[in-house]
Amino acid sequence: MLARALLVFSDWLVPVLLVLILIHAYWKRVKVFEIFAEGAKEALTLAGSIFPYLLAMLIAIGILRASGALEFLSELLAPLLAFLGIPKEVLPMALLRPLSGSGALGVMTTLIAEYGPDSLIGRIASTMQGSTETTFYVLAVYFGSVGITSYRHALWVGLLSDLAAFLTAVWVCRLVFS
């Protein structure tokens, strides 16, 4: 009974909130459509300014995946990864995650489909997805949108935090699930 009530509540929550916001705006005499149109205009301007950065990043990701460079690097580093206790299967995700959240999600989905969600590899991949950041995306979108071109220190801090999160994800998953 409670589950059904929560399902109905969640289905109606967003539409009810939208209607309440429109009623409140009408009561406050806010010109909703004009404000919406102005916001959409600003969004298009912003999208146009960050598009070149996003396009360059997406092309680089496509080249890395299509060329087989990620898989080659995984095989090359397999002995070192085995020594550190890191499954080589998660390395492509660790390398792709700072570049693309959706690319890393695709790798994670493949890992979970192949090894299962309750496998050590599936758990490490899931933990990595939740604890790392898309550093290059953040730099391209957020720094590019406000015109910051010198982001050298932010890049290194972001990549070091991604590395720390990757290593911590492996360590915690091995500690808890092995």
Backbone torsions as a table, in degrees:
resi	resn	phi	psi	omega
1	MET	NA	-46.4	179.6
2	LEU	-65.0	-40.5	179.7
3	ALA	-61.1	-41.7	179.0
4	ARG	-65.0	-41.1	178.9
5	ALA	-63.9	-40.7	178.0
6	LEU	-66.2	-37.5	178.4
7	LEU	-64.3	-45.7	178.5
8	VAL	-64.0	-43.4	179.0
9	PHE	-59.5	-46.3	-178.5
10	SER	-67.5	-31.8	178.0
11	ASP	-68.0	-33.0	-175.3
12	TRP	-98.3	-8.6	-173.3
13	LEU	-60.9	-52.5	-176.7
14	VAL	-65.8	-47.7	178.7
15	PRO	-60.5	-39.4	179.2
16	VAL	-65.7	-42.2	177.9
17	LEU	-62.0	-42.2	177.4
18	LEU	-60.3	-43.9	179.0
19	VAL	-64.7	-41.9	178.4
20	LEU	-63.0	-39.7	177.9
21	ILE	-64.8	-42.7	178.5
22	LEU	-65.1	-39.5	177.2
23	ILE	-64.0	-44.1	178.8
24	HIS	-63.3	-40.8	178.5
25	ALA	-64.4	-41.5	177.5
26	TYR	-62.6	-42.1	-179.4
27	TRP	-64.7	-36.2	179.2
28	LYS	-86.1	0.5	-180.0
29	ARG	60.9	42.0	177.2
30	VAL	-90.3	133.6	178.6
31	LYS	-83.0	88.6	-171.4
32	VAL	-62.4	-47.6	-176.0
33	PHE	-63.9	-41.8	-179.9
34	GLU	-64.1	-41.5	178.8
35	ILE	-66.5	-40.9	177.3
36	PHE	-61.6	-45.2	-179.3
37	ALA	-64.0	-39.6	178.2
38	GLU	-64.8	-41.5	177.4
39	GLY	-64.0	-40.1	177.9
40	ALA	-64.8	-38.2	177.8
41	LYS	-63.2	-44.1	177.6
42	GLU	-64.0	-37.8	179.5
43	ALA	-64.0	-40.6	178.2
44	LEU	-65.3	-39.0	177.0
45	THR	-62.9	-45.1	179.0
46	LEU	-63.3	-44.8	-179.9
47	ALA	-61.0	-38.6	178.2
48	GLY	-65.6	-33.3	-178.4
49	SER	-78.1	-27.3	-178.6
50	ILE	-98.4	-7.7	-177.1
51	PHE	-57.9	-44.4	-180.0
52	PRO	-59.5	-37.7	178.9
53	TYR	-66.0	-44.4	179.7
54	LEU	-65.0	-41.5	-179.6
55	LEU	-62.6	-44.9	179.1
56	ALA	-61.0	-41.8	-179.7
57	MET	-66.1	-43.4	-179.5
58	LEU	-65.8	-36.8	177.2
59	ILE	-65.5	-43.2	179.0
60	ALA	-61.6	-41.2	178.2
61	ILE	-64.5	-43.5	178.4
62	GLY	-60.9	-40.5	178.6
63	ILE	-64.7	-44.5	179.4
64	LEU	-60.1	-44.9	-177.9
65	ARG	-71.7	-44.4	-176.2
66	ALA	-70.2	-31.3	-177.2
67	SER	-76.1	-16.8	-176.6
68	GLY	82.7	10.6	-178.2
69	ALA	-62.7	-37.0	179.9
70	LEU	-65.0	-43.8	179.8
71	GLU	-67.7	-39.9	178.3
72	PHE	-61.4	-44.6	179.4
73	LEU	-64.2	-37.7	177.1
74	SER	-61.5	-44.7	179.1
75	GLU	-67.3	-38.2	179.7
76	LEU	-64.3	-39.6	-177.1
77	LEU	-92.4	2.4	-176.4
78	ALA	-53.7	-44.7	179.3
79	PRO	-62.3	-42.3	178.1
80	LEU	-65.2	-43.2	179.3
81	LEU	-63.0	-40.5	178.3
82	ALA	-63.1	-40.6	178.2
83	PHE	-61.9	-37.9	-179.6
84	LEU	-83.7	-6.5	-180.0
85	GLY	80.4	21.8	-179.9
86	ILE	-102.2	123.0	176.6
87	PRO	-62.7	130.2	-177.3
88	LYS	-63.9	-21.7	-178.0
89	GLU	-65.6	-25.5	-177.6
90	VAL	-89.7	-7.5	-178.8
91	LEU	-61.5	-44.4	177.6
92	PRO	-56.6	-36.9	178.3
93	MET	-68.2	-40.9	179.0
94	ALA	-62.9	-35.1	179.7
95	LEU	-78.5	-31.9	-176.5
96	LEU	-84.6	-29.9	-174.9
97	ARG	-56.9	-43.4	177.5
98	PRO	-64.4	-19.9	-179.1
99	LEU	-89.9	-42.9	-171.2
100	SER	-152.6	122.8	176.1
101	GLY	-67.5	-41.5	-179.1
102	SER	-71.6	-35.4	176.0
103	GLY	-64.4	-43.3	177.9
104	ALA	-66.6	-36.4	177.4
105	LEU	-63.9	-37.6	176.0
106	GLY	-63.3	-42.7	177.2
107	VAL	-64.3	-43.9	179.5
108	MET	-61.5	-42.2	178.8
109	THR	-60.8	-41.5	177.5
110	THR	-63.8	-43.8	179.6
111	LEU	-63.2	-42.6	-179.6
112	ILE	-68.2	-39.2	177.8
113	ALA	-64.5	-37.2	-176.6
114	GLU	-81.0	-42.7	-173.5
115	TYR	-106.6	-14.9	179.4
116	GLY	96.2	150.6	-177.4
117	PRO	-70.1	-23.7	-178.8
118	ASP	-97.0	5.5	176.2
119	SER	-78.2	161.7	177.4
120	LEU	-61.2	-40.8	179.6
121	ILE	-64.4	-44.2	178.2
122	GLY	-62.5	-39.8	179.6
123	ARG	-71.0	-39.9	177.1
124	ILE	-64.0	-44.8	179.6
125	ALA	-61.2	-43.0	179.3
126	SER	-65.1	-41.6	179.0
127	THR	-66.0	-40.3	177.2
128	MET	-62.8	-42.1	-178.8
129	GLN	-61.3	-36.9	-178.0
130	GLY	-85.6	-17.7	-173.3
131	SER	-113.3	-4.1	178.0
132	THR	-109.6	171.2	-175.9
133	GLU	-124.1	156.7	175.2
134	THR	-87.8	76.4	-169.8
135	THR	-56.0	-49.7	-177.9
136	PHE	-67.0	-35.1	176.1
137	TYR	-63.2	-46.9	179.3
138	VAL	-59.3	-45.4	179.5
139	LEU	-63.9	-43.9	-178.1
140	ALA	-65.3	-46.1	-174.2
141	VAL	-78.8	-56.4	-172.7
142	TYR	-75.4	-43.9	178.4
143	PHE	-71.3	-39.9	178.9
144	GLY	-64.9	-34.1	-177.4
145	SER	-69.9	-25.8	179.0
146	VAL	-106.3	5.1	173.3
147	GLY	83.7	17.4	177.5
148	ILE	-79.8	123.7	-179.4
149	THR	-110.5	-17.9	179.2
150	SER	-103.3	95.0	-177.8
151	TYR	-126.1	31.3	-177.5
152	ARG	-56.8	-48.9	-177.2
153	HIS	-68.7	-38.3	177.8
154	ALA	-63.5	-36.8	178.4
155	LEU	-62.5	-49.1	-178.3
156	TRP	-65.6	-39.7	177.8
157	VAL	-64.6	-43.1	178.4
158	GLY	-62.5	-44.2	-179.8
159	LEU	-68.4	-38.7	177.1
160	LEU	-66.0	-37.9	177.5
161	SER	-68.8	-35.2	174.6
162	ASP	-63.7	-43.1	177.9
163	LEU	-62.2	-44.7	178.6
164	ALA	-61.7	-41.3	179.2
165	ALA	-67.1	-38.6	178.0
166	PHE	-62.6	-50.4	-179.4
167	LEU	-64.3	-38.7	178.6
168	THR	-67.2	-39.2	178.0
169	ALA	-60.4	-44.3	179.0
170	VAL	-64.1	-46.7	-177.1
171	TRP	-63.2	-47.3	-178.6
172	VAL	-65.7	-43.5	179.8
173	CYS	-64.4	-40.2	176.7
174	ARG	-65.2	-39.5	-179.2
175	LEU	-67.0	-44.2	-174.7
176	VAL	-84.2	-39.2	-170.0
177	PHE	-107.1	-2.1	180.0
178	SER	-99.1	NA	NA
